Amino acid sequence: MRFSIIIPILNEEKNILPLVKLIKSNIKKVLYEVIFVDDNSKDKSKFILKKIKGNNISYIIRKKKRDLTQSCIDGIKKSRYENIVIMDGDLQHHPECLEKMIKFYIEKNSSFLIGTRKFSKNEGLSFLRRLSSLSLIFLINLMLKKKTKDPMSGFFILKKKIFYKVKKKLYGKGFKILFDILYNLESSIKIQDYKIKFRKRNFEHSKMNFIVLYHIIIMIFIKFLKRERN
């Protein structure tokens, strides 16, 4: 199997090189490419990306309005391989977990695998992030059919063909592309969960804010209304 690892980033100059090094040291038994999608960072991220570009590492610099979902979509469009990995560029999604997820994905012949967080106090989430995530998951499960333990995850693997089947139906904006894809899927597609250790950020800070929450809540209600009409 071959994997395209899409990593959307914004102002992650201190994490890019360590992340590349960890991916190279952990992912050895499969063919892969890494595509960084930089949302027009204001730090030195762009200069670092230019230096590390190689045969299996490339990058995109987005000049449009900053948007994580659109960054992931742009990365998928550029990808070469049939299996897509979406992961954060801040080392909270560790390549050691990615190695285990890829192994599980191959062994179980998966088509959609989600790295699910445990939401315990010793995980890499602040109290407010943990509270907001759990509240949103509760709302999703209340209004929509439960499909995974963590529809707010940003760490998952799926077949590229699945993305293209739902692409035209996506809300296509905001912070949570996984949720957007999940609730446009056909019921026949099996979703599998894989518990991960969500690590603390070493540098910078979370991109979660009220605009992000606004788009998530809008998405929830749009998908709820669509379900009620069908």
Helices and strands as residue ranges (DSSP letters): E 2-9, H 16-26, E 31-38, H 45-52, E 57-61, H 68-78, E 83-86, H 95-107, E 112-116, H 127-143, E 156-159, H 160-166, G 167-169, H 177-182, E 192-195, H 210-229
